[in-house]
Amino acid sequence: MAKTKVKLSKKQLIEFLKTVKSLIDLPAKRFWVDYDKEADVLYISFKRPQKATDSEMLDNGIILRYKKDEIVGITILEASKR
């Protein structure tokens, strides 16, 4: 498997570091993040990505995904506009 070099500008690093507090305050200590650039959708899973048994669409284009009564992930529509 070939390694891909990731380049991060100083501005991108500064913007990313602004999210650190939010990331460590998430309800899970491990999580998976996936971004679909073509669909502009960000997926955050608090357990290994899995099918949810229920979901709730909020007014702001955010979908909360549940497995029974436990939140297992968040889907953010139009992620690049936020």
PDB file of N, CA, C and O in Angstrom:
ATOM      1  N   MET A   1       0.844  -1.173   0.000  1.00  0.00           N
ATOM      2  CA  MET A   1       0.000   0.000   0.000  1.00  0.00           C
ATOM      3  C   MET A   1       0.889   1.235   0.000  1.00  0.00           C
ATOM      4  O   MET A   1       1.758   1.385   0.859  1.00  0.00           O
ATOM      5  N   ALA A   2       0.670   2.105  -0.954  1.00  0.00           N
ATOM      6  CA  ALA A   2       1.477   3.321  -1.070  1.00  0.00           C
ATOM      7  C   ALA A   2       1.032   4.353  -0.049  1.00  0.00           C
ATOM      8  O   ALA A   2      -0.161   4.530   0.197  1.00  0.00           O
ATOM      9  N   LYS A   3       1.997   5.027   0.537  1.00  0.00           N
ATOM     10  CA  LYS A   3       1.672   6.092   1.484  1.00  0.00           C
ATOM     11  C   LYS A   3       1.385   7.372   0.716  1.00  0.00           C
ATOM     12  O   LYS A   3       2.046   7.671  -0.278  1.00  0.00           O
ATOM     13  N   THR A   4       0.406   8.116   1.175  1.00  0.00           N
ATOM     14  CA  THR A   4       0.080   9.394   0.557  1.00  0.00           C
ATOM     15  C   THR A   4       0.584  10.495   1.474  1.00  0.00           C
ATOM     16  O   THR A   4       0.353  10.466   2.683  1.00  0.00           O
ATOM     17  N   LYS A   5       1.264  11.449   0.899  1.00  0.00           N
ATOM     18  CA  LYS A   5       1.738  12.581   1.685  1.00  0.00           C
ATOM     19  C   LYS A   5       0.608  13.579   1.836  1.00  0.00           C
ATOM     20  O   LYS A   5      -0.031  13.965   0.858  1.00  0.00           O
ATOM     21  N   VAL A   6       0.368  13.990   3.063  1.00  0.00           N
ATOM     22  CA  VAL A   6      -0.661  14.981   3.347  1.00  0.00           C
ATOM     23  C   VAL A   6       0.037  16.310   3.584  1.00  0.00           C
ATOM     24  O   VAL A   6       0.940  16.412   4.415  1.00  0.00           O
ATOM     25  N   LYS A   7      -0.385  17.315   2.852  1.00  0.00           N
ATOM     26  CA  LYS A   7       0.194  18.646   3.025  1.00  0.00           C
ATOM     27  C   LYS A   7      -0.833  19.519   3.728  1.00  0.00           C
ATOM     28  O   LYS A   7      -2.009  19.541   3.362  1.00  0.00           O
ATOM     29  N   LEU A   8      -0.380  20.220   4.718  1.00  0.00           N
ATOM     30  CA  LEU A   8      -1.244  21.070   5.519  1.00  0.00           C
ATOM     31  C   LEU A   8      -0.611  22.452   5.588  1.00  0.00           C
ATOM     32  O   LEU A   8       0.530  22.600   6.027  1.00  0.00           O
ATOM     33  N   SER A   9      -1.348  23.453   5.156  1.00  0.00           N
ATOM     34  CA  SER A   9      -0.814  24.812   5.225  1.00  0.00           C
ATOM     35  C   SER A   9      -0.889  25.299   6.670  1.00  0.00           C
ATOM     36  O   SER A   9      -1.592  24.717   7.496  1.00  0.00           O
ATOM     37  N   LYS A  10      -0.168  26.358   6.959  1.00  0.00           N
ATOM     38  CA  LYS A  10      -0.189  26.937   8.302  1.00  0.00           C
ATOM     39  C   LYS A  10      -1.613  27.365   8.664  1.00  0.00           C
ATOM     40  O   LYS A  10      -2.056  27.161   9.795  1.00  0.00           O
ATOM     41  N   LYS A  11      -2.328  27.957   7.703  1.00  0.00           N
ATOM     42  CA  LYS A  11      -3.705  28.389   7.932  1.00  0.00           C
ATOM     43  C   LYS A  11      -4.607  27.193   8.247  1.00  0.00           C
ATOM     44  O   LYS A  11      -5.435  27.268   9.154  1.00  0.00           O
ATOM     45  N   GLN A  12      -4.452  26.083   7.501  1.00  0.00           N
ATOM     46  CA  GLN A  12      -5.251  24.889   7.756  1.00  0.00           C
ATOM     47  C   GLN A  12      -4.963  24.318   9.143  1.00  0.00           C
ATOM     48  O   GLN A  12      -5.875  23.883   9.845  1.00  0.00           O
ATOM     49  N   LEU A  13      -3.698  24.322   9.528  1.00  0.00           N
ATOM     50  CA  LEU A  13      -3.323  23.822  10.846  1.00  0.00           C
ATOM     51  C   LEU A  13      -3.961  24.666  11.945  1.00  0.00           C
ATOM     52  O   LEU A  13      -4.491  24.121  12.913  1.00  0.00           O
ATOM     53  N   ILE A  14      -3.915  25.977  11.807  1.00  0.00           N
ATOM     54  CA  ILE A  14      -4.514  26.875  12.802  1.00  0.00           C
ATOM     55  C   ILE A  14      -6.017  26.631  12.902  1.00  0.00           C
ATOM     56  O   ILE A  14      -6.566  26.570  14.002  1.00  0.00           O
ATOM     57  N   GLU A  15      -6.684  26.492  11.754  1.00  0.00           N
ATOM     58  CA  GLU A  15      -8.124  26.226  11.751  1.00  0.00           C
ATOM     59  C   GLU A  15      -8.429  24.876  12.397  1.00  0.00           C
ATOM     60  O   GLU A  15      -9.383  24.753  13.165  1.00  0.00           O
ATOM     61  N   PHE A  16      -7.622  23.870  12.086  1.00  0.00           N
ATOM     62  CA  PHE A  16      -7.833  22.549  12.680  1.00  0.00           C
ATOM     63  C   PHE A  16      -7.658  22.593  14.198  1.00  0.00           C
ATOM     64  O   PHE A  16      -8.448  21.998  14.931  1.00  0.00           O
ATOM     65  N   LEU A  17      -6.646  23.284  14.662  1.00  0.00           N
ATOM     66  CA  LEU A  17      -6.391  23.359  16.095  1.00  0.00           C
ATOM     67  C   LEU A  17      -7.540  24.020  16.850  1.00  0.00           C
ATOM     68  O   LEU A  17      -7.721  23.763  18.040  1.00  0.00           O
ATOM     69  N   LYS A  18      -8.315  24.862  16.180  1.00  0.00           N
ATOM     70  CA  LYS A  18      -9.485  25.474  16.812  1.00  0.00           C
ATOM     71  C   LYS A  18     -10.553  24.435  17.137  1.00  0.00           C
ATOM     72  O   LYS A  18     -11.414  24.680  17.982  1.00  0.00           O
ATOM     73  N   THR A  19     -10.508  23.291  16.485  1.00  0.00           N
ATOM     74  CA  THR A  19     -11.524  22.251  16.703  1.00  0.00           C
ATOM     75  C   THR A  19     -11.148  21.271  17.820  1.00  0.00           C
ATOM     76  O   THR A  19     -11.974  20.459  18.235  1.00  0.00           O
ATOM     77  N   VAL A  20      -9.924  21.343  18.298  1.00  0.00           N
ATOM     78  CA  VAL A  20      -9.447  20.361  19.274  1.00  0.00           C
ATOM     79  C   VAL A  20     -10.350  20.277  20.500  1.00  0.00           C
ATOM     80  O   VAL A  20     -10.710  19.174  20.910  1.00  0.00           O
ATOM     81  N   LYS A  21     -10.722  21.388  21.088  1.00  0.00           N
ATOM     82  CA  LYS A  21     -11.582  21.380  22.276  1.00  0.00           C
ATOM     83  C   LYS A  21     -12.889  20.664  21.979  1.00  0.00           C
ATOM     84  O   LYS A  21     -13.354  19.862  22.789  1.00  0.00           O
ATOM     85  N   SER A  22     -13.481  20.943  20.835  1.00  0.00           N
ATOM     86  CA  SER A  22     -14.739  20.283  20.457  1.00  0.00           C
ATOM     87  C   SER A  22     -14.539  18.788  20.274  1.00  0.00           C
ATOM     88  O   SER A  22     -15.394  17.996  20.669  1.00  0.00           O
ATOM     89  N   LEU A  23     -13.425  18.395  19.684  1.00  0.00           N
ATOM     90  CA  LEU A  23     -13.167  16.977  19.459  1.00  0.00           C
ATOM     91  C   LEU A  23     -13.010  16.212  20.766  1.00  0.00           C
ATOM     92  O   LEU A  23     -13.554  15.117  20.910  1.00  0.00           O
ATOM     93  N   ILE A  24     -12.279  16.771  21.712  1.00  0.00           N
ATOM     94  CA  ILE A  24     -12.069  16.032  22.958  1.00  0.00           C
ATOM     95  C   ILE A  24     -13.304  16.056  23.856  1.00  0.00           C
ATOM     96  O   ILE A  24     -13.388  15.289  24.815  1.00  0.00           O
ATOM     97  N   ASP A  25     -14.262  16.933  23.551  1.00  0.00           N
ATOM     98  CA  ASP A  25     -15.510  16.971  24.314  1.00  0.00           C
ATOM     99  C   ASP A  25     -16.606  16.086  23.713  1.00  0.00           C
ATOM    100  O   ASP A  25     -17.711  16.023  24.251  1.00  0.00           O
ATOM    101  N   LEU A  26     -16.308  15.401  22.603  1.00  0.00           N
ATOM    102  CA  LEU A  26     -17.297  14.502  22.011  1.00  0.00           C
ATOM    103  C   LEU A  26     -17.633  13.387  22.999  1.00  0.00           C
ATOM    104  O   LEU A  26     -16.826  13.086  23.879  1.00  0.00           O
ATOM    105  N   PRO A  27     -18.816  12.766  22.870  1.00  0.00           N
ATOM    106  CA  PRO A  27     -19.244  11.752  23.838  1.00  0.00           C
ATOM    107  C   PRO A  27     -18.445  10.447  23.784  1.00  0.00           C
ATOM    108  O   PRO A  27     -18.668   9.567  24.615  1.00  0.00           O
ATOM    109  N   ALA A  28     -17.544  10.303  22.852  1.00  0.00           N
ATOM    110  CA  ALA A  28     -16.742   9.083  22.760  1.00  0.00           C
ATOM    111  C   ALA A  28     -15.270   9.470  22.676  1.00  0.00           C
ATOM    112  O   ALA A  28     -14.923  10.519  22.133  1.00  0.00           O
ATOM    113  N   LYS A  29     -14.428   8.630  23.206  1.00  0.00           N
ATOM    114  CA  LYS A  29     -12.990   8.917  23.163  1.00  0.00           C
ATOM    115  C   LYS A  29     -12.368   8.444  21.856  1.00  0.00           C
ATOM    116  O   LYS A  29     -11.287   8.904  21.489  1.00  0.00           O
ATOM    117  N   ARG A  30     -13.032   7.534  21.148  1.00  0.00           N
ATOM    118  CA  ARG A  30     -12.599   7.114  19.817  1.00  0.00           C
ATOM    119  C   ARG A  30     -13.734   7.396  18.870  1.00  0.00           C
ATOM    120  O   ARG A  30     -14.902   7.180  19.195  1.00  0.00           O
ATOM    121  N   PHE A  31     -13.386   7.880  17.695  1.00  0.00           N
ATOM    122  CA  PHE A  31     -14.422   8.127  16.699  1.00  0.00           C
ATOM    123  C   PHE A  31     -13.781   8.096  15.319  1.00  0.00           C
ATOM    124  O   PHE A  31     -12.569   8.255  15.171  1.00  0.00           O
ATOM    125  N   TRP A  32     -14.613   7.891  14.329  1.00  0.00           N
ATOM    126  CA  TRP A  32     -14.176   7.801  12.956  1.00  0.00           C
ATOM    127  C   TRP A  32     -14.820   8.939  12.186  1.00  0.00           C
ATOM    128  O   TRP A  32     -16.002   9.232  12.364  1.00  0.00           O
ATOM    129  N   VAL A  33     -14.037   9.577  11.329  1.00  0.00           N
ATOM    130  CA  VAL A  33     -14.527  10.705  10.547  1.00  0.00           C
ATOM    131  C   VAL A  33     -14.310  10.379   9.074  1.00  0.00           C
ATOM    132  O   VAL A  33     -13.238   9.924   8.675  1.00  0.00           O
ATOM    133  N   ASP A  34     -15.331  10.616   8.286  1.00  0.00           N
ATOM    134  CA  ASP A  34     -15.280  10.357   6.856  1.00  0.00           C
ATOM    135  C   ASP A  34     -15.950  11.525   6.144  1.00  0.00           C
ATOM    136  O   ASP A  34     -17.024  11.965   6.554  1.00  0.00           O
ATOM    137  N   TYR A  35     -15.332  12.027   5.092  1.00  0.00           N
ATOM    138  CA  TYR A  35     -15.909  13.143   4.348  1.00  0.00           C
ATOM    139  C   TYR A  35     -16.089  12.738   2.899  1.00  0.00           C
ATOM    140  O   TYR A  35     -15.146  12.286   2.250  1.00  0.00           O
ATOM    141  N   ASP A  36     -17.301  12.902   2.393  1.00  0.00           N
ATOM    142  CA  ASP A  36     -17.615  12.652   0.991  1.00  0.00           C
ATOM    143  C   ASP A  36     -17.638  14.009   0.299  1.00  0.00           C
ATOM    144  O   ASP A  36     -18.620  14.745   0.391  1.00  0.00           O
ATOM    145  N   LYS A  37     -16.546  14.334  -0.393  1.00  0.00           N
ATOM    146  CA  LYS A  37     -16.410  15.657  -1.011  1.00  0.00           C
ATOM    147  C   LYS A  37     -17.461  15.885  -2.092  1.00  0.00           C
ATOM    148  O   LYS A  37     -18.013  16.980  -2.197  1.00  0.00           O
ATOM    149  N   GLU A  38     -17.737  14.871  -2.887  1.00  0.00           N
ATOM    150  CA  GLU A  38     -18.711  15.017  -3.970  1.00  0.00           C
ATOM    151  C   GLU A  38     -20.106  15.334  -3.434  1.00  0.00           C
ATOM    152  O   GLU A  38     -20.812  16.170  -3.999  1.00  0.00           O
ATOM    153  N   ALA A  39     -20.503  14.678  -2.356  1.00  0.00           N
ATOM    154  CA  ALA A  39     -21.818  14.911  -1.757  1.00  0.00           C
ATOM    155  C   ALA A  39     -21.777  16.025  -0.708  1.00  0.00           C
ATOM    156  O   ALA A  39     -22.823  16.500  -0.267  1.00  0.00           O
ATOM    157  N   ASP A  40     -20.572  16.441  -0.308  1.00  0.00           N
ATOM    158  CA  ASP A  40     -20.357  17.444   0.740  1.00  0.00           C
ATOM    159  C   ASP A  40     -21.036  17.033   2.049  1.00  0.00           C
ATOM    160  O   ASP A  40     -21.779  17.803   2.659  1.00  0.00           O
ATOM    161  N   VAL A  41     -20.754  15.788   2.457  1.00  0.00           N
ATOM    162  CA  VAL A  41     -21.334  15.233   3.676  1.00  0.00           C
ATOM    163  C   VAL A  41     -20.202  14.740   4.571  1.00  0.00           C
ATOM    164  O   VAL A  41     -19.298  14.035   4.120  1.00  0.00           O
ATOM    165  N   LEU A  42     -20.265  15.122   5.845  1.00  0.00           N
ATOM    166  CA  LEU A  42     -19.294  14.689   6.844  1.00  0.00           C
ATOM    167  C   LEU A  42     -19.968  13.679   7.761  1.00  0.00           C
ATOM    168  O   LEU A  42     -21.040  13.935   8.310  1.00  0.00           O
ATOM    169  N   TYR A  43     -19.322  12.526   7.919  1.00  0.00           N
ATOM    170  CA  TYR A  43     -19.841  11.467   8.787  1.00  0.00           C
ATOM    171  C   TYR A  43     -18.918  11.334   9.988  1.00  0.00           C
ATOM    172  O   TYR A  43     -17.703  11.213   9.834  1.00  0.00           O
ATOM    173  N   ILE A  44     -19.493  11.355  11.176  1.00  0.00           N
ATOM    174  CA  ILE A  44     -18.730  11.122  12.403  1.00  0.00           C
ATOM    175  C   ILE A  44     -19.394   9.949  13.107  1.00  0.00           C
ATOM    176  O   ILE A  44     -20.581   9.996  13.429  1.00  0.00           O
ATOM    177  N   SER A  45     -18.618   8.896  13.342  1.00  0.00           N
ATOM    178  CA  SER A  45     -19.144   7.702  14.009  1.00  0.00           C
ATOM    179  C   SER A  45     -18.466   7.553  15.360  1.00  0.00           C
ATOM    180  O   SER A  45     -17.243   7.649  15.459  1.00  0.00           O
ATOM    181  N   PHE A  46     -19.255   7.319  16.398  1.00  0.00           N
ATOM    182  CA  PHE A  46     -18.719   7.157  17.751  1.00  0.00           C
ATOM    183  C   PHE A  46     -18.429   5.708  18.084  1.00  0.00           C
ATOM    184  O   PHE A  46     -17.835   5.408  19.119  1.00  0.00           O
ATOM    185  N   LYS A  47     -18.842   4.823  17.221  1.00  0.00           N
ATOM    186  CA  LYS A  47     -18.496   3.407  17.293  1.00  0.00           C
ATOM    187  C   LYS A  47     -18.023   3.060  15.899  1.00  0.00           C
ATOM    188  O   LYS A  47     -18.255   3.826  14.964  1.00  0.00           O
ATOM    189  N   ARG A  48     -17.374   1.940  15.738  1.00  0.00           N
ATOM    190  CA  ARG A  48     -16.959   1.573  14.388  1.00  0.00           C
ATOM    191  C   ARG A  48     -18.155   1.760  13.472  1.00  0.00           C
ATOM    192  O   ARG A  48     -19.266   1.354  13.816  1.00  0.00           O
ATOM    193  N   PRO A  49     -17.945   2.374  12.298  1.00  0.00           N
ATOM    194  CA  PRO A  49     -19.079   2.655  11.415  1.00  0.00           C
ATOM    195  C   PRO A  49     -19.996   1.443  11.259  1.00  0.00           C
ATOM    196  O   PRO A  49     -19.553   0.328  10.983  1.00  0.00           O
ATOM    197  N   GLN A  50     -21.270   1.699  11.444  1.00  0.00           N
ATOM    198  CA  GLN A  50     -22.271   0.638  11.448  1.00  0.00           C
ATOM    199  C   GLN A  50     -23.614   1.205  11.037  1.00  0.00           C
ATOM    200  O   GLN A  50     -23.797   2.420  10.977  1.00  0.00           O
ATOM    201  N   LYS A  51     -24.535   0.330  10.761  1.00  0.00           N
ATOM    202  CA  LYS A  51     -25.875   0.781  10.405  1.00  0.00           C
ATOM    203  C   LYS A  51     -26.616   1.188  11.667  1.00  0.00           C
ATOM    204  O   LYS A  51     -26.598   0.480  12.674  1.00  0.00           O
ATOM    205  N   ALA A  52     -27.257   2.325  11.596  1.00  0.00           N
ATOM    206  CA  ALA A  52     -28.059   2.801  12.723  1.00  0.00           C
ATOM    207  C   ALA A  52     -29.434   2.150  12.642  1.00  0.00           C
ATOM    208  O   ALA A  52     -29.893   1.760  11.568  1.00  0.00           O
ATOM    209  N   THR A  53     -30.078   2.043  13.791  1.00  0.00           N
ATOM    210  CA  THR A  53     -31.436   1.499  13.802  1.00  0.00           C
ATOM    211  C   THR A  53     -32.465   2.617  13.723  1.00  0.00           C
ATOM    212  O   THR A  53     -33.636   2.362  13.443  1.00  0.00           O
ATOM    213  N   ASP A  54     -32.036   3.864  13.968  1.00  0.00           N
ATOM    214  CA  ASP A  54     -32.944   5.008  13.914  1.00  0.00           C
ATOM    215  C   ASP A  54     -32.119   6.266  13.664  1.00  0.00           C
ATOM    216  O   ASP A  54     -30.911   6.287  13.900  1.00  0.00           O
ATOM    217  N   SER A  55     -32.777   7.300  13.190  1.00  0.00           N
ATOM    218  CA  SER A  55     -32.085   8.566  12.984  1.00  0.00           C
ATOM    219  C   SER A  55     -33.069   9.711  13.175  1.00  0.00           C
ATOM    220  O   SER A  55     -34.284   9.545  13.075  1.00  0.00           O
ATOM    221  N   GLU A  56     -32.502  10.870  13.451  1.00  0.00           N
ATOM    222  CA  GLU A  56     -33.308  12.070  13.681  1.00  0.00           C
ATOM    223  C   GLU A  56     -32.689  13.214  12.882  1.00  0.00           C
ATOM    224  O   GLU A  56     -31.521  13.552  13.075  1.00  0.00           O
ATOM    225  N   MET A  57     -33.479  13.809  11.981  1.00  0.00           N
ATOM    226  CA  MET A  57     -33.017  14.936  11.174  1.00  0.00           C
ATOM    227  C   MET A  57     -33.344  16.223  11.907  1.00  0.00           C
ATOM    228  O   MET A  57     -34.510  16.503  12.184  1.00  0.00           O
ATOM    229  N   LEU A  58     -32.328  17.003  12.220  1.00  0.00           N
ATOM    230  CA  LEU A  58     -32.531  18.282  12.873  1.00  0.00           C
ATOM    231  C   LEU A  58     -32.814  19.354  11.815  1.00  0.00           C
ATOM    232  O   LEU A  58     -32.558  19.142  10.630  1.00  0.00           O
ATOM    233  N   ASP A  59     -33.336  20.487  12.241  1.00  0.00           N
ATOM    234  CA  ASP A  59     -33.675  21.574  11.316  1.00  0.00           C
ATOM    235  C   ASP A  59     -32.470  22.152  10.594  1.00  0.00           C
ATOM    236  O   ASP A  59     -32.625  22.784   9.550  1.00  0.00           O
ATOM    237  N   ASN A  60     -31.273  21.948  11.128  1.00  0.00           N
ATOM    238  CA  ASN A  60     -30.077  22.572  10.576  1.00  0.00           C
ATOM    239  C   ASN A  60     -29.283  21.662   9.629  1.00  0.00           C
ATOM    240  O   ASN A  60     -28.126  21.953   9.329  1.00  0.00           O
ATOM    241  N   GLY A  61     -29.886  20.572   9.159  1.00  0.00           N
ATOM    242  CA  GLY A  61     -29.204  19.685   8.218  1.00  0.00           C
ATOM    243  C   GLY A  61     -28.246  18.717   8.875  1.00  0.00           C
ATOM    244  O   GLY A  61     -27.329  18.207   8.231  1.00  0.00           O
ATOM    245  N   ILE A  62     -28.454  18.464  10.139  1.00  0.00           N
ATOM    246  CA  ILE A  62     -27.637  17.492  10.858  1.00  0.00           C
ATOM    247  C   ILE A  62     -28.519  16.292  11.187  1.00  0.00           C
ATOM    248  O   ILE A  62     -29.655  16.439  11.638  1.00  0.00           O
ATOM    249  N   ILE A  63     -27.977  15.113  10.953  1.00  0.00           N
ATOM    250  CA  ILE A  63     -28.708  13.884  11.234  1.00  0.00           C
ATOM    251  C   ILE A  63     -28.010  13.175  12.378  1.00  0.00           C
ATOM    252  O   ILE A  63     -26.814  12.892  12.301  1.00  0.00           O
ATOM    253  N   LEU A  64     -28.745  12.887  13.434  1.00  0.00           N
ATOM    254  CA  LEU A  64     -28.235  12.112  14.562  1.00  0.00           C
ATOM    255  C   LEU A  64     -28.598  10.661  14.307  1.00  0.00           C
ATOM    256  O   LEU A  64     -29.752  10.354  14.010  1.00  0.00           O
ATOM    257  N   ARG A  65     -27.632   9.770  14.418  1.00  0.00           N
ATOM    258  CA  ARG A  65     -27.867   8.348  14.156  1.00  0.00           C
ATOM    259  C   ARG A  65     -27.794   7.567  15.467  1.00  0.00           C
ATOM    260  O   ARG A  65     -26.887   7.753  16.278  1.00  0.00           O
ATOM    261  N   TYR A  66     -28.773   6.694  15.645  1.00  0.00           N
ATOM    262  CA  TYR A  66     -28.899   5.927  16.882  1.00  0.00           C
ATOM    263  C   TYR A  66     -28.886   4.431  16.617  1.00  0.00           C
ATOM    264  O   TYR A  66     -29.302   3.974  15.553  1.00  0.00           O
ATOM    265  N   LYS A  67     -28.413   3.688  17.576  1.00  0.00           N
ATOM    266  CA  LYS A  67     -28.558   2.228  17.630  1.00  0.00           C
ATOM    267  C   LYS A  67     -29.242   1.980  18.962  1.00  0.00           C
ATOM    268  O   LYS A  67     -28.634   2.123  20.023  1.00  0.00           O
ATOM    269  N   LYS A  68     -30.500   1.611  18.894  1.00  0.00           N
ATOM    270  CA  LYS A  68     -31.382   1.544  20.062  1.00  0.00           C
ATOM    271  C   LYS A  68     -31.465   2.959  20.636  1.00  0.00           C
ATOM    272  O   LYS A  68     -31.867   3.871  19.915  1.00  0.00           O
ATOM    273  N   ASP A  69     -31.107   3.178  21.890  1.00  0.00           N
ATOM    274  CA  ASP A  69     -31.207   4.514  22.497  1.00  0.00           C
ATOM    275  C   ASP A  69     -29.872   5.257  22.542  1.00  0.00           C
ATOM    276  O   ASP A  69     -29.791   6.356  23.091  1.00  0.00           O
ATOM    277  N   GLU A  70     -28.834   4.667  21.972  1.00  0.00           N
ATOM    278  CA  GLU A  70     -27.492   5.244  22.053  1.00  0.00           C
ATOM    279  C   GLU A  70     -27.131   5.940  20.741  1.00  0.00           C
ATOM    280  O   GLU A  70     -27.320   5.377  19.662  1.00  0.00           O
ATOM    281  N   ILE A  71     -26.616   7.157  20.838  1.00  0.00           N
ATOM    282  CA  ILE A  71     -26.171   7.858  19.636  1.00  0.00           C
ATOM    283  C   ILE A  71     -24.866   7.214  19.154  1.00  0.00           C
ATOM    284  O   ILE A  71     -23.905   7.087  19.912  1.00  0.00           O
ATOM    285  N   VAL A  72     -24.853   6.813  17.884  1.00  0.00           N
ATOM    286  CA  VAL A  72     -23.666   6.160  17.336  1.00  0.00           C
ATOM    287  C   VAL A  72     -22.978   7.018  16.282  1.00  0.00           C
ATOM    288  O   VAL A  72     -21.877   6.695  15.837  1.00  0.00           O
ATOM    289  N   GLY A  73     -23.629   8.120  15.878  1.00  0.00           N
ATOM    290  CA  GLY A  73     -22.976   8.963  14.898  1.00  0.00           C
ATOM    291  C   GLY A  73     -23.758  10.203  14.537  1.00  0.00           C
ATOM    292  O   GLY A  73     -24.927  10.357  14.892  1.00  0.00           O
ATOM    293  N   ILE A  74     -23.088  11.080  13.826  1.00  0.00           N
ATOM    294  CA  ILE A  74     -23.671  12.328  13.356  1.00  0.00           C
ATOM    295  C   ILE A  74     -23.318  12.459  11.873  1.00  0.00           C
ATOM    296  O   ILE A  74     -22.180  12.217  11.473  1.00  0.00           O
ATOM    297  N   THR A  75     -24.293  12.840  11.077  1.00  0.00           N
ATOM    298  CA  THR A  75     -24.083  13.122   9.663  1.00  0.00           C
ATOM    299  C   THR A  75     -24.352  14.607   9.446  1.00  0.00           C
ATOM    300  O   THR A  75     -25.408  15.112   9.829  1.00  0.00           O
ATOM    301  N   ILE A  76     -23.405  15.301   8.836  1.00  0.00           N
ATOM    302  CA  ILE A  76     -23.537  16.744   8.629  1.00  0.00           C
ATOM    303  C   ILE A  76     -23.634  17.006   7.122  1.00  0.00           C
ATOM    304  O   ILE A  76     -22.675  16.801   6.378  1.00  0.00           O
ATOM    305  N   LEU A  77     -24.811  17.462   6.694  1.00  0.00           N
ATOM    306  CA  LEU A  77     -25.034  17.783   5.293  1.00  0.00           C
ATOM    307  C   LEU A  77     -24.463  19.166   4.982  1.00  0.00           C
ATOM    308  O   LEU A  77     -24.394  20.022   5.865  1.00  0.00           O
ATOM    309  N   GLU A  78     -24.059  19.385   3.746  1.00  0.00           N
ATOM    310  CA  GLU A  78     -23.447  20.649   3.323  1.00  0.00           C
ATOM    311  C   GLU A  78     -22.328  21.071   4.290  1.00  0.00           C
ATOM    312  O   GLU A  78     -22.267  22.219   4.730  1.00  0.00           O
ATOM    313  N   ALA A  79     -21.471  20.138   4.599  1.00  0.00           N
ATOM    314  CA  ALA A  79     -20.431  20.348   5.614  1.00  0.00           C
ATOM    315  C   ALA A  79     -19.486  21.503   5.282  1.00  0.00           C
ATOM    316  O   ALA A  79     -19.056  22.219   6.187  1.00  0.00           O
ATOM    317  N   SER A  80     -19.162  21.694   4.030  1.00  0.00           N
ATOM    318  CA  SER A  80     -18.198  22.743   3.690  1.00  0.00           C
ATOM    319  C   SER A  80     -18.744  24.159   3.884  1.00  0.00           C
ATOM    320  O   SER A  80     -17.979  25.124   3.884  1.00  0.00           O
ATOM    321  N   LYS A  81     -20.044  24.286   4.046  1.00  0.00           N
ATOM    322  CA  LYS A  81     -20.658  25.601   4.214  1.00  0.00           C
ATOM    323  C   LYS A  81     -20.800  25.993   5.679  1.00  0.00           C
ATOM    324  O   LYS A  81     -21.366  27.042   5.986  1.00  0.00           O
ATOM    325  N   ARG A  82     -20.297  25.172   6.576  1.00  0.00           N
ATOM    326  CA  ARG A  82     -20.465  25.437   8.005  1.00  0.00           C
ATOM    327  C   ARG A  82     -19.216  26.041   8.618  1.00  0.00           C
ATOM    328  O   ARG A  82     -19.191  26.325   9.816  1.00  0.00           O
TER     329      ARG A  82
END
